[in-house]
Amino acid sequence: MKKLALHWQILIGMALGVVFALILSNFEWGADFIGDWIKPFGTIFINSLKLIAVPLILASLIKGVSDLKDISKLSQMGVRTIGTYVITTIIAVSIGLTVVNVVKPGSTISEETREELVANYGGEADLKRQDAEKQKNAGPLQALVDIVPSNIVGASSNNANMLQVIFFAIFFGIGLILIPEKTAEPVKAFFDGFNEVILKMIDIIMLAAPYGVFALLAALVVESPSADLFAALAMYALCVISGLLLMIGVYILIVWIFTKRSPKFFLNGISPAQLLAFSTSSSAATLPVTMERVEEHLGVEREVSSFVLPIGATINMDGTSLYQAVAAVFIAQAFGMDLSFATQLGIIATATLASIGSAAVPGAGMVMLVIVLAQAGIPEAGLALIFAIDRPLDMCRTTVNVTGDASVSMLVAKAVGKLRDQPLVKNWDDNYKK
Protein backbone atom coordinates (compact mmCIF):
# COMPACT_ATOMS: atom_id res chain seq x y z
CA MET A 1 0.00 0.00 0.00
CA LYS A 2 2.82 2.44 0.86
CA LYS A 3 4.16 2.24 -2.70
CA LEU A 4 0.80 3.24 -4.20
CA ALA A 5 -0.18 6.86 -4.82
CA LEU A 6 -2.49 8.24 -2.14
CA HIS A 7 -5.56 8.40 -4.39
CA TRP A 8 -5.18 4.70 -5.23
CA GLN A 9 -4.88 3.85 -1.53
CA ILE A 10 -8.09 5.79 -0.82
CA LEU A 11 -9.92 4.13 -3.74
CA ILE A 12 -8.91 0.67 -2.48
CA GLY A 13 -10.10 1.58 1.02
CA MET A 14 -13.45 2.75 -0.34
CA ALA A 15 -13.94 -0.39 -2.45
CA LEU A 16 -13.02 -2.71 0.41
CA GLY A 17 -15.39 -0.82 2.74
CA VAL A 18 -18.32 -1.36 0.35
CA VAL A 19 -17.49 -5.06 -0.19
CA PHE A 20 -17.01 -5.64 3.54
CA ALA A 21 -20.39 -4.05 4.34
CA LEU A 22 -22.19 -6.00 1.61
CA ILE A 23 -20.81 -9.27 2.96
CA LEU A 24 -21.71 -8.51 6.58
CA SER A 25 -25.17 -7.30 5.56
CA ASN A 26 -26.07 -10.94 4.98
CA PHE A 27 -25.79 -11.62 8.71
CA GLU A 28 -28.26 -10.39 11.33
CA TRP A 29 -25.47 -9.03 13.48
CA GLY A 30 -23.58 -7.40 10.55
CA ALA A 31 -25.13 -3.93 10.70
CA ASP A 32 -24.72 -3.69 14.47
CA PHE A 33 -21.09 -4.85 14.23
CA ILE A 34 -20.25 -2.18 11.66
CA GLY A 35 -22.11 0.49 13.61
CA ASP A 36 -20.41 -0.39 16.91
CA TRP A 37 -16.90 -1.40 15.80
CA ILE A 38 -16.18 0.06 12.34
CA LYS A 39 -18.07 3.35 12.01
CA PRO A 40 -16.36 4.96 15.05
CA PHE A 41 -13.01 4.85 13.22
CA GLY A 42 -14.54 6.80 10.34
CA THR A 43 -15.92 9.34 12.80
CA ILE A 44 -12.50 9.68 14.44
CA PHE A 45 -10.92 10.28 11.02
CA ILE A 46 -13.42 13.03 10.14
CA ASN A 47 -13.05 14.61 13.59
CA SER A 48 -9.26 14.68 13.22
CA LEU A 49 -9.62 16.66 9.99
CA LYS A 50 -12.22 19.00 11.45
CA LEU A 51 -9.95 19.44 14.48
CA ILE A 52 -7.34 21.31 12.46
CA ALA A 53 -9.66 23.22 10.08
CA VAL A 54 -10.01 26.36 12.24
CA PRO A 55 -6.32 26.52 13.30
CA LEU A 56 -5.33 26.05 9.65
CA ILE A 57 -7.56 28.90 8.46
CA LEU A 58 -6.36 31.24 11.20
CA ALA A 59 -2.67 30.53 10.63
CA SER A 60 -2.62 30.36 6.83
CA LEU A 61 -5.01 33.25 6.18
CA ILE A 62 -3.30 35.63 8.64
CA LYS A 63 0.07 34.77 7.12
CA GLY A 64 -1.25 35.01 3.55
CA VAL A 65 -2.94 38.39 4.03
CA SER A 66 0.00 39.92 5.91
CA ASP A 67 2.44 38.76 3.20
CA LEU A 68 0.57 40.83 0.60
CA LYS A 69 1.98 43.99 2.25
CA ASP A 70 -0.60 46.05 0.36
CA ILE A 71 -4.32 46.24 1.13
CA SER A 72 -5.08 47.04 -2.53
CA LYS A 73 -3.71 43.59 -3.50
CA LEU A 74 -6.10 42.03 -0.99
CA SER A 75 -9.09 43.82 -2.49
CA GLN A 76 -8.04 42.84 -6.02
CA MET A 77 -7.71 39.19 -5.01
CA GLY A 78 -11.04 39.31 -3.19
CA VAL A 79 -12.87 40.73 -6.21
CA ARG A 80 -11.32 38.12 -8.51
CA THR A 81 -12.10 35.28 -6.10
CA ILE A 82 -15.73 36.12 -5.35
CA GLY A 83 -16.43 37.12 -8.97
CA THR A 84 -15.07 33.82 -10.29
CA TYR A 85 -17.02 31.83 -7.69
CA VAL A 86 -20.27 33.57 -8.69
CA ILE A 87 -19.64 32.89 -12.39
CA THR A 88 -18.92 29.16 -11.83
CA THR A 89 -22.04 28.89 -9.66
CA ILE A 90 -24.23 30.38 -12.41
CA ILE A 91 -22.69 27.91 -14.89
CA ALA A 92 -23.38 25.02 -12.50
CA VAL A 93 -27.04 25.95 -11.97
CA SER A 94 -27.53 26.43 -15.72
CA ILE A 95 -26.06 22.97 -16.41
CA GLY A 96 -28.37 21.43 -13.81
CA LEU A 97 -31.47 23.07 -15.31
CA THR A 98 -30.49 22.01 -18.83
CA VAL A 99 -29.99 18.36 -17.87
CA VAL A 100 -33.18 18.05 -15.81
CA ASN A 101 -35.31 19.69 -18.52
CA VAL A 102 -33.94 17.37 -21.20
CA VAL A 103 -34.23 14.11 -19.21
CA LYS A 104 -37.44 14.98 -17.26
CA PRO A 105 -36.83 12.48 -14.42
CA GLY A 106 -39.87 13.63 -12.43
CA SER A 107 -42.21 12.08 -14.98
CA THR A 108 -40.95 8.61 -13.98
CA ILE A 109 -42.23 8.90 -10.38
CA SER A 110 -45.53 7.08 -9.95
CA GLU A 111 -48.28 8.28 -7.61
CA GLU A 112 -47.74 5.23 -5.38
CA THR A 113 -43.98 5.84 -5.05
CA ARG A 114 -44.56 9.53 -4.38
CA GLU A 115 -46.95 8.75 -1.53
CA GLU A 116 -44.51 6.19 -0.07
CA LEU A 117 -41.64 8.68 -0.10
CA VAL A 118 -43.73 11.46 1.44
CA ALA A 119 -44.90 9.06 4.17
CA ASN A 120 -41.36 7.85 4.95
CA TYR A 121 -39.53 11.19 4.88
CA GLY A 122 -42.22 13.78 5.54
CA GLY A 123 -40.99 14.34 9.10
CA GLU A 124 -37.46 15.19 7.97
CA ALA A 125 -38.88 17.55 5.34
CA ASP A 126 -40.86 19.37 8.04
CA LEU A 127 -37.69 19.92 10.09
CA LYS A 128 -35.89 21.41 7.09
CA ARG A 129 -38.87 23.68 6.39
CA GLN A 130 -38.71 24.98 9.97
CA ASP A 131 -34.99 25.72 9.64
CA ALA A 132 -35.57 27.51 6.35
CA GLU A 133 -38.40 29.55 7.87
CA LYS A 134 -36.02 30.79 10.58
CA GLN A 135 -33.53 31.75 7.87
CA LYS A 136 -36.15 33.66 5.86
CA ASN A 137 -37.44 35.50 8.95
CA ALA A 138 -33.97 36.59 10.04
CA GLY A 139 -33.97 39.81 7.98
CA PRO A 140 -32.18 40.85 4.75
CA LEU A 141 -28.91 41.83 6.43
CA GLN A 142 -28.69 38.96 8.93
CA ALA A 143 -26.08 37.23 6.75
CA LEU A 144 -23.79 40.27 7.17
CA VAL A 145 -24.43 40.36 10.92
CA ASP A 146 -23.52 36.67 11.20
CA ILE A 147 -20.14 37.23 9.55
CA VAL A 148 -18.86 39.44 12.40
CA PRO A 149 -18.35 37.43 15.62
CA SER A 150 -18.85 38.93 19.06
CA ASN A 151 -16.26 36.52 20.47
CA ILE A 152 -13.53 34.94 18.35
CA VAL A 153 -12.93 32.17 20.88
CA GLY A 154 -16.60 31.22 20.75
CA ALA A 155 -16.65 31.43 16.94
CA SER A 156 -13.60 29.19 16.70
CA SER A 157 -15.29 26.51 18.79
CA ASN A 158 -17.68 25.56 15.98
CA ASN A 159 -16.70 24.77 12.38
CA ALA A 160 -20.12 26.03 11.25
CA ASN A 161 -18.84 29.55 12.05
CA MET A 162 -16.12 29.37 9.40
CA LEU A 163 -17.00 32.73 7.84
CA GLN A 164 -16.60 34.41 11.24
CA VAL A 165 -13.13 32.88 11.62
CA ILE A 166 -12.23 34.01 8.09
CA PHE A 167 -13.42 37.57 8.90
CA PHE A 168 -11.24 37.70 12.02
CA ALA A 169 -8.20 36.25 10.20
CA ILE A 170 -8.46 38.79 7.35
CA PHE A 171 -9.01 41.63 9.85
CA PHE A 172 -5.99 40.47 11.88
CA GLY A 173 -3.86 40.19 8.71
CA ILE A 174 -4.81 43.74 7.68
CA GLY A 175 -3.77 44.92 11.14
CA LEU A 176 -0.35 43.29 10.63
CA ILE A 177 0.05 45.13 7.31
CA LEU A 178 -0.72 48.50 8.92
CA ILE A 179 1.73 48.29 11.85
CA PRO A 180 5.51 48.76 11.48
CA GLU A 181 7.18 45.76 9.79
CA LYS A 182 9.66 45.30 12.64
CA THR A 183 6.80 45.00 15.14
CA ALA A 184 4.81 42.64 12.91
CA GLU A 185 7.71 40.31 12.13
CA PRO A 186 7.60 38.17 15.33
CA VAL A 187 3.83 37.71 14.99
CA LYS A 188 4.17 36.69 11.33
CA ALA A 189 7.00 34.31 12.22
CA PHE A 190 4.80 32.67 14.86
CA PHE A 191 1.92 32.11 12.45
CA ASP A 192 4.32 30.89 9.76
CA GLY A 193 5.69 28.23 12.12
CA PHE A 194 2.20 27.44 13.42
CA ASN A 195 1.00 26.92 9.83
CA GLU A 196 3.90 24.53 9.08
CA VAL A 197 2.99 22.44 12.13
CA ILE A 198 -0.66 22.20 11.02
CA LEU A 199 0.38 21.19 7.48
CA LYS A 200 2.60 18.45 8.91
CA MET A 201 -0.32 17.24 11.02
CA ILE A 202 -2.35 16.94 7.81
CA ASP A 203 0.37 14.74 6.28
CA ILE A 204 0.24 12.47 9.34
CA ILE A 205 -3.58 12.27 9.34
CA MET A 206 -3.58 11.34 5.65
CA LEU A 207 -1.58 8.22 6.46
CA ALA A 208 -4.84 6.94 7.99
CA ALA A 209 -7.04 8.08 5.07
CA PRO A 210 -7.49 4.62 3.44
CA TYR A 211 -8.66 3.16 6.75
CA GLY A 212 -10.89 6.14 7.52
CA VAL A 213 -12.72 5.96 4.20
CA PHE A 214 -13.05 2.17 4.59
CA ALA A 215 -14.99 2.75 7.81
CA LEU A 216 -17.08 5.60 6.36
CA LEU A 217 -18.16 3.67 3.26
CA ALA A 218 -18.92 0.49 5.23
CA ALA A 219 -21.21 2.49 7.55
CA LEU A 220 -22.91 4.23 4.60
CA VAL A 221 -23.79 0.92 2.93
CA VAL A 222 -25.47 -0.62 5.99
CA GLU A 223 -27.35 2.62 6.81
CA SER A 224 -28.76 3.19 3.30
CA PRO A 225 -32.52 3.05 2.64
CA SER A 226 -34.07 0.14 0.75
CA ALA A 227 -33.01 -0.66 -2.81
CA ASP A 228 -36.61 -0.23 -4.05
CA LEU A 229 -36.61 3.46 -3.17
CA PHE A 230 -33.24 3.96 -4.81
CA ALA A 231 -34.53 2.33 -8.00
CA ALA A 232 -37.49 4.73 -8.08
CA LEU A 233 -35.07 7.69 -7.85
CA ALA A 234 -32.48 6.35 -10.31
CA MET A 235 -33.32 8.83 -13.08
CA TYR A 236 -33.15 11.78 -10.69
CA ALA A 237 -29.78 10.57 -9.39
CA LEU A 238 -28.57 10.08 -12.95
CA CYS A 239 -29.46 13.69 -13.79
CA VAL A 240 -27.62 15.06 -10.74
CA ILE A 241 -24.51 12.93 -11.33
CA SER A 242 -24.47 13.72 -15.07
CA GLY A 243 -24.65 17.44 -14.31
CA LEU A 244 -21.89 17.16 -11.71
CA LEU A 245 -19.63 15.30 -14.15
CA LEU A 246 -20.24 17.99 -16.76
CA MET A 247 -19.30 20.63 -14.17
CA ILE A 248 -16.03 18.84 -13.42
CA GLY A 249 -15.41 18.88 -17.18
CA VAL A 250 -15.97 22.65 -17.15
CA TYR A 251 -13.38 23.06 -14.37
CA ILE A 252 -10.84 20.97 -16.27
CA LEU A 253 -11.45 22.99 -19.44
CA ILE A 254 -11.15 26.32 -17.62
CA VAL A 255 -7.89 25.27 -15.92
CA TRP A 256 -6.51 24.01 -19.22
CA ILE A 257 -7.39 27.20 -21.12
CA PHE A 258 -6.36 29.80 -18.54
CA THR A 259 -3.43 28.14 -16.75
CA LYS A 260 -2.16 25.81 -19.52
CA ARG A 261 -2.12 22.90 -17.04
CA SER A 262 -3.19 19.55 -18.49
CA PRO A 263 -6.29 17.68 -17.26
CA LYS A 264 -4.03 14.85 -16.06
CA PHE A 265 -1.92 17.26 -14.00
CA PHE A 266 -5.01 18.83 -12.42
CA LEU A 267 -6.80 15.57 -11.62
CA ASN A 268 -3.69 13.85 -10.26
CA GLY A 269 -3.05 16.82 -8.03
CA ILE A 270 -6.53 17.18 -6.57
CA SER A 271 -7.80 13.55 -6.66
CA PRO A 272 -7.01 12.66 -3.00
CA ALA A 273 -9.01 15.71 -1.86
CA GLN A 274 -11.85 14.73 -4.23
CA LEU A 275 -11.97 11.20 -2.84
CA LEU A 276 -11.88 12.49 0.71
CA ALA A 277 -14.71 14.93 -0.05
CA PHE A 278 -16.70 12.03 -1.49
CA SER A 279 -16.11 9.94 1.64
CA THR A 280 -16.80 12.65 4.23
CA SER A 281 -19.49 14.76 2.45
CA SER A 282 -17.88 17.79 4.09
CA SER A 283 -15.99 20.62 2.39
CA ALA A 284 -14.87 21.90 5.80
CA ALA A 285 -13.43 18.53 6.84
CA THR A 286 -11.67 18.24 3.46
CA LEU A 287 -10.29 21.81 3.54
CA PRO A 288 -6.94 20.96 5.17
CA VAL A 289 -6.24 18.31 2.52
CA THR A 290 -7.46 20.58 -0.29
CA MET A 291 -5.03 23.28 0.81
CA GLU A 292 -2.16 20.81 1.02
CA ARG A 293 -2.84 19.37 -2.46
CA VAL A 294 -3.35 22.78 -4.09
CA GLU A 295 -0.15 24.24 -2.62
CA GLU A 296 2.18 21.26 -3.00
CA HIS A 297 0.78 19.45 -6.05
CA LEU A 298 -0.90 22.14 -8.17
CA GLY A 299 1.68 24.87 -7.60
CA VAL A 300 -0.53 27.58 -6.06
CA GLU A 301 1.46 29.78 -3.68
CA ARG A 302 0.28 29.89 -0.10
CA GLU A 303 -0.74 33.55 0.02
CA VAL A 304 -3.34 32.75 -2.67
CA SER A 305 -4.47 29.31 -1.50
CA SER A 306 -4.81 30.46 2.12
CA PHE A 307 -7.17 33.22 0.98
CA VAL A 308 -9.15 31.59 -1.85
CA LEU A 309 -9.75 28.09 -0.45
CA PRO A 310 -11.22 28.93 3.00
CA ILE A 311 -13.59 31.39 1.35
CA GLY A 312 -14.47 28.79 -1.26
CA ALA A 313 -15.19 26.16 1.38
CA THR A 314 -17.84 28.45 2.84
CA ILE A 315 -19.40 30.32 -0.11
CA ASN A 316 -18.56 28.29 -3.22
CA MET A 317 -21.14 25.50 -3.46
CA ASP A 318 -21.29 24.79 -7.20
CA GLY A 319 -22.19 21.13 -6.72
CA THR A 320 -24.86 22.02 -4.17
CA SER A 321 -26.30 24.74 -6.43
CA LEU A 322 -26.48 22.35 -9.38
CA TYR A 323 -28.21 19.77 -7.19
CA GLN A 324 -30.72 22.38 -5.96
CA ALA A 325 -31.63 23.27 -9.54
CA VAL A 326 -32.13 19.64 -10.54
CA ALA A 327 -34.03 18.82 -7.33
CA ALA A 328 -36.37 21.81 -7.67
CA VAL A 329 -37.39 20.98 -11.25
CA PHE A 330 -37.56 17.24 -10.46
CA ILE A 331 -40.00 17.88 -7.60
CA ALA A 332 -42.07 20.18 -9.81
CA GLN A 333 -42.21 17.51 -12.52
CA ALA A 334 -43.19 14.85 -9.96
CA PHE A 335 -46.16 17.04 -8.93
CA GLY A 336 -47.14 17.68 -12.55
CA MET A 337 -46.04 21.34 -12.57
CA ASP A 338 -44.72 23.05 -15.72
CA LEU A 339 -42.17 25.72 -14.75
CA SER A 340 -41.93 28.77 -17.01
CA PHE A 341 -38.62 30.14 -18.33
CA ALA A 342 -38.91 33.13 -15.99
CA THR A 343 -39.41 30.83 -12.98
CA GLN A 344 -36.30 28.86 -13.93
CA LEU A 345 -34.30 32.09 -14.26
CA GLY A 346 -35.48 32.82 -10.71
CA ILE A 347 -34.12 29.42 -9.66
CA ILE A 348 -30.71 30.38 -11.11
CA ALA A 349 -30.66 33.64 -9.12
CA THR A 350 -31.97 32.10 -5.90
CA ALA A 351 -29.68 29.06 -6.02
CA THR A 352 -26.66 31.30 -6.69
CA LEU A 353 -27.45 33.54 -3.72
CA ALA A 354 -28.35 30.54 -1.57
CA SER A 355 -24.95 28.94 -2.21
CA ILE A 356 -23.31 32.06 -0.75
CA GLY A 357 -25.68 32.31 2.20
CA SER A 358 -25.68 28.59 2.97
CA ALA A 359 -22.42 28.76 4.92
CA ALA A 360 -24.17 30.09 8.03
CA VAL A 361 -26.92 27.44 8.00
CA PRO A 362 -26.56 23.97 9.54
CA GLY A 363 -27.58 21.29 7.01
CA ALA A 364 -27.03 23.96 4.41
CA GLY A 365 -27.90 22.28 1.10
CA MET A 366 -31.29 20.85 2.04
CA VAL A 367 -32.32 23.91 4.07
CA MET A 368 -31.49 26.33 1.28
CA LEU A 369 -33.34 24.09 -1.18
CA VAL A 370 -36.53 24.91 0.76
CA ILE A 371 -35.99 28.60 -0.04
CA VAL A 372 -35.37 27.76 -3.73
CA LEU A 373 -38.60 25.74 -3.83
CA ALA A 374 -40.59 28.51 -2.13
CA GLN A 375 -39.29 31.11 -4.59
CA ALA A 376 -40.40 28.96 -7.53
CA GLY A 377 -43.79 28.13 -6.00
CA ILE A 378 -43.00 24.41 -5.72
CA PRO A 379 -44.51 22.48 -2.76
CA GLU A 380 -41.85 22.15 -0.02
CA ALA A 381 -43.38 18.79 0.93
CA GLY A 382 -41.65 17.51 -2.19
CA LEU A 383 -38.42 17.45 -0.20
CA ALA A 384 -39.56 14.04 1.03
CA LEU A 385 -39.16 12.72 -2.52
CA ILE A 386 -35.37 13.12 -2.47
CA PHE A 387 -34.37 12.35 1.13
CA ALA A 388 -33.88 8.63 0.43
CA ILE A 389 -31.01 9.26 -1.96
CA ASP A 390 -29.67 12.52 -0.57
CA ARG A 391 -26.63 11.12 1.24
CA PRO A 392 -24.87 9.50 -1.77
CA LEU A 393 -25.65 12.56 -3.89
CA ASP A 394 -24.31 14.78 -1.10
CA MET A 395 -21.03 12.88 -1.41
CA CYS A 396 -20.94 13.59 -5.15
CA ARG A 397 -21.80 17.29 -4.91
CA THR A 398 -19.22 17.85 -2.16
CA THR A 399 -16.61 16.41 -4.53
CA VAL A 400 -17.60 19.02 -7.12
CA ASN A 401 -17.52 21.80 -4.51
CA VAL A 402 -13.91 20.91 -3.61
CA THR A 403 -12.90 20.60 -7.28
CA GLY A 404 -14.34 24.05 -7.93
CA ASP A 405 -12.38 25.54 -5.02
CA ALA A 406 -9.14 24.09 -6.39
CA SER A 407 -9.73 25.26 -9.96
CA VAL A 408 -10.63 28.80 -8.91
CA SER A 409 -7.51 28.99 -6.71
CA MET A 410 -5.42 28.12 -9.79
CA LEU A 411 -7.17 30.78 -11.88
CA VAL A 412 -6.65 33.48 -9.25
CA ALA A 413 -3.02 32.43 -8.71
CA LYS A 414 -2.36 32.63 -12.45
CA ALA A 415 -4.00 36.07 -12.65
CA VAL A 416 -1.83 37.51 -9.86
CA GLY A 417 1.39 35.74 -10.88
CA LYS A 418 1.42 33.29 -7.96
CA LEU A 419 1.19 29.96 -9.83
CA ARG A 420 4.48 28.03 -9.73
CA ASP A 421 5.76 26.27 -12.85
CA GLN A 422 6.66 23.18 -10.83
CA PRO A 423 4.85 21.73 -7.77
CA LEU A 424 6.72 21.63 -4.46
CA VAL A 425 5.79 18.28 -2.88
CA LYS A 426 6.57 17.58 0.78
CA ASN A 427 6.47 14.22 2.58
CA TRP A 428 5.30 13.68 6.12
CA ASP A 429 8.77 12.64 7.33
CA ASP A 430 10.96 15.08 5.36
CA ASN A 431 12.67 16.44 8.47
CA TYR A 432 12.66 13.22 10.47
CA LYS A 433 16.14 11.81 11.12
CA LYS A 434 16.14 8.04 11.57
Secondary structure in CASP SS format (residue, H / E / C, confidence):
PFRMAT SS
TARGET T0000
AUTHOR 0000-0000-0000
METHOD secondary structure of the structure
MODEL  1
M C 1.00
K C 1.00
K C 1.00
L C 1.00
A C 1.00
L H 1.00
H H 1.00
W H 1.00
Q H 1.00
I H 1.00
L H 1.00
I H 1.00
G H 1.00
M H 1.00
A H 1.00
L H 1.00
G H 1.00
V H 1.00
V H 1.00
F H 1.00
A H 1.00
L H 1.00
I H 1.00
L H 1.00
S C 1.00
N C 1.00
F C 1.00
E C 1.00
W C 1.00
G H 1.00
A H 1.00
D H 1.00
F H 1.00
I H 1.00
G H 1.00
D H 1.00
W H 1.00
I H 1.00
K H 1.00
P H 1.00
F H 1.00
G H 1.00
T H 1.00
I H 1.00
F H 1.00
I H 1.00
N H 1.00
S H 1.00
L H 1.00
K H 1.00
L H 1.00
I C 1.00
A H 1.00
V H 1.00
P H 1.00
L H 1.00
I H 1.00
L H 1.00
A H 1.00
S H 1.00
L H 1.00
I H 1.00
K H 1.00
G H 1.00
V H 1.00
S H 1.00
D H 1.00
L H 1.00
K C 1.00
D C 1.00
I H 1.00
S H 1.00
K H 1.00
L H 1.00
S H 1.00
Q H 1.00
M H 1.00
G H 1.00
V H 1.00
R H 1.00
T H 1.00
I H 1.00
G H 1.00
T H 1.00
Y H 1.00
V H 1.00
I H 1.00
T H 1.00
T H 1.00
I H 1.00
I H 1.00
A H 1.00
V H 1.00
S H 1.00
I H 1.00
G H 1.00
L H 1.00
T H 1.00
V H 1.00
V H 1.00
N H 1.00
V H 1.00
V H 1.00
K C 1.00
P H 1.00
G H 1.00
S H 1.00
T H 1.00
I C 1.00
S C 1.00
E H 1.00
E H 1.00
T H 1.00
R H 1.00
E H 1.00
E H 1.00
L H 1.00
V H 1.00
A H 1.00
N H 1.00
Y H 1.00
G H 1.00
G H 1.00
E H 1.00
A H 1.00
D H 1.00
L H 1.00
K H 1.00
R H 1.00
Q H 1.00
D H 1.00
A H 1.00
E H 1.00
K H 1.00
Q H 1.00
K H 1.00
N C 1.00
A C 1.00
G C 1.00
P C 1.00
L C 1.00
Q H 1.00
A H 1.00
L H 1.00
V H 1.00
D H 1.00
I H 1.00
V C 1.00
P C 1.00
S C 1.00
N C 1.00
I H 1.00
V H 1.00
G H 1.00
A H 1.00
S H 1.00
S C 1.00
N C 1.00
N H 1.00
A H 1.00
N H 1.00
M H 1.00
L H 1.00
Q H 1.00
V H 1.00
I H 1.00
F H 1.00
F H 1.00
A H 1.00
I H 1.00
F H 1.00
F H 1.00
G H 1.00
I H 1.00
G H 1.00
L H 1.00
I H 1.00
L H 1.00
I C 1.00
P C 1.00
E H 1.00
K H 1.00
T H 1.00
A H 1.00
E H 1.00
P H 1.00
V H 1.00
K H 1.00
A H 1.00
F H 1.00
F H 1.00
D H 1.00
G H 1.00
F H 1.00
N H 1.00
E H 1.00
V H 1.00
I H 1.00
L H 1.00
K H 1.00
M H 1.00
I H 1.00
D H 1.00
I H 1.00
I H 1.00
M H 1.00
L C 1.00
A C 1.00
A H 1.00
P H 1.00
Y H 1.00
G H 1.00
V H 1.00
F H 1.00
A H 1.00
L H 1.00
L H 1.00
A H 1.00
A H 1.00
L H 1.00
V H 1.00
V H 1.00
E H 1.00
S C 1.00
P C 1.00
S C 1.00
A H 1.00
D H 1.00
L H 1.00
F H 1.00
A H 1.00
A H 1.00
L C 1.00
A H 1.00
M H 1.00
Y H 1.00
A H 1.00
L H 1.00
C H 1.00
V H 1.00
I H 1.00
S H 1.00
G H 1.00
L H 1.00
L H 1.00
L H 1.00
M H 1.00
I H 1.00
G H 1.00
V H 1.00
Y H 1.00
I H 1.00
L H 1.00
I H 1.00
V H 1.00
W H 1.00
I H 1.00
F H 1.00
T H 1.00
K C 1.00
R C 1.00
S C 1.00
P H 1.00
K H 1.00
F H 1.00
F H 1.00
L H 1.00
N H 1.00
G H 1.00
I H 1.00
S H 1.00
P H 1.00
A H 1.00
Q H 1.00
L H 1.00
L H 1.00
A H 1.00
F H 1.00
S H 1.00
T H 1.00
S C 1.00
S C 1.00
S H 1.00
A H 1.00
A H 1.00
T H 1.00
L H 1.00
P H 1.00
V H 1.00
T H 1.00
M H 1.00
E H 1.00
R H 1.00
V H 1.00
E H 1.00
E H 1.00
H H 1.00
L C 1.00
G C 1.00
V E 1.00
E C 1.00
R H 1.00
E H 1.00
V H 1.00
S H 1.00
S H 1.00
F H 1.00
V H 1.00
L H 1.00
P H 1.00
I H 1.00
G H 1.00
A H 1.00
T H 1.00
I H 1.00
N C 1.00
M C 1.00
D H 1.00
G H 1.00
T H 1.00
S H 1.00
L H 1.00
Y H 1.00
Q H 1.00
A H 1.00
V H 1.00
A H 1.00
A H 1.00
V H 1.00
F H 1.00
I H 1.00
A H 1.00
Q H 1.00
A H 1.00
F C 1.00
G C 1.00
M C 1.00
D C 1.00
L C 1.00
S C 1.00
F H 1.00
A H 1.00
T H 1.00
Q H 1.00
L H 1.00
G H 1.00
I H 1.00
I H 1.00
A H 1.00
T H 1.00
A H 1.00
T H 1.00
L H 1.00
A H 1.00
S H 1.00
I H 1.00
G H 1.00
S H 1.00
A H 1.00
A H 1.00
V C 1.00
P C 1.00
G C 1.00
A H 1.00
G H 1.00
M H 1.00
V H 1.00
M H 1.00
L H 1.00
V H 1.00
I H 1.00
V H 1.00
L H 1.00
A H 1.00
Q H 1.00
A H 1.00
G C 1.00
I C 1.00
P C 1.00
E H 1.00
A H 1.00
G H 1.00
L H 1.00
A H 1.00
L H 1.00
I C 1.00
F H 1.00
A H 1.00
I H 1.00
D H 1.00
R H 1.00
P H 1.00
L H 1.00
D H 1.00
M H 1.00
C H 1.00
R H 1.00
T H 1.00
T H 1.00
V H 1.00
N H 1.00
V H 1.00
T H 1.00
G H 1.00
D H 1.00
A H 1.00
S H 1.00
V H 1.00
S H 1.00
M H 1.00
L H 1.00
V H 1.00
A H 1.00
K H 1.00
A H 1.00
V C 1.00
G C 1.00
K C 1.00
L E 1.00
R C 1.00
D C 1.00
Q C 1.00
P C 1.00
L C 1.00
V C 1.00
K C 1.00
N C 1.00
W C 1.00
D C 1.00
D C 1.00
N C 1.00
Y C 1.00
K C 1.00
K C 1.00
END
